[in-house]
Amino acid sequence: MPSKKDQFISACATLARGEAGATGDWRAKRPVVDLSKCTPCKKQKDTCYLCWLYCPDGTVKRGIPIEIDLTYCKGCGVCAQVCPTEAIRMEVEEDFLDSVCVCLNEPDPGGAGVK
């Protein structure tokens, strides 16, 4: 019998992150984490991680702070629903498309660039 790596987990399947493949551009909502409410961040301890446990795509990485791999996240909202402190909220994906371009200083589709 293999030894346990985590004393709080008695059974665990092999993680298959994003088994259905990369999300692409069809996700309607994305999770946004408020680290000031997140239990592991507040306590600086490996606690809670319900978002990690219940994510059906295995895109939540345990750690301080937690990380969500948006490449594979489908935006189902399970992580937000199970979070006891409401540290995760789902926001409309379109709200981030413009901000991503501005943050990365990518040129706009018209070719004028970001100023």
ChimeraX attribute file (.defattr): number of C-alpha atoms within 10 A of each C-alpha:
attribute: neighborCount
match mode: 1-to-1
recipient: residues
	/A:1	3
	/A:2	4
	/A:3	6
	/A:4	11
	/A:5	8
	/A:6	7
	/A:7	7
	/A:8	8
	/A:9	8
	/A:10	8
	/A:11	6
	/A:12	8
	/A:13	5
	/A:14	6
	/A:15	11
	/A:16	11
	/A:17	18
	/A:18	18
	/A:19	12
	/A:20	11
	/A:21	12
	/A:22	13
	/A:23	14
	/A:24	11
	/A:25	10
	/A:26	9
	/A:27	16
	/A:28	13
	/A:29	19
	/A:30	22
	/A:31	22
	/A:32	13
	/A:33	19
	/A:34	13
	/A:35	15
	/A:36	10
	/A:37	15
	/A:38	23
	/A:39	20
	/A:40	19
	/A:41	17
	/A:42	13
	/A:43	10
	/A:44	12
	/A:45	11
	/A:46	13
	/A:47	16
	/A:48	14
	/A:49	19
	/A:50	17
	/A:51	24
	/A:52	22
	/A:53	15
	/A:54	15
	/A:55	21
	/A:56	19
	/A:57	20
	/A:58	20
	/A:59	22
	/A:60	23
	/A:61	17
	/A:62	18
	/A:63	15
	/A:64	17
	/A:65	16
	/A:66	16
	/A:67	13
	/A:68	21
	/A:69	14
	/A:70	17
	/A:71	13
	/A:72	20
	/A:73	26
	/A:74	25
	/A:75	21
	/A:76	17
	/A:77	18
	/A:78	17
	/A:79	26
	/A:80	21
	/A:81	15
	/A:82	17
	/A:83	20
	/A:84	15
	/A:85	11
	/A:86	14
	/A:87	17
	/A:88	23
	/A:89	16
	/A:90	18
	/A:91	15
	/A:92	13
	/A:93	16
	/A:94	13
	/A:95	11
	/A:96	13
	/A:97	10
	/A:98	11
	/A:99	11
	/A:100	11
	/A:101	14
	/A:102	15
	/A:103	9
	/A:104	9
	/A:105	12
	/A:106	12
	/A:107	13
	/A:108	12
	/A:109	7
	/A:110	6
	/A:111	8
	/A:112	8
	/A:113	12
	/A:114	12
	/A:115	6
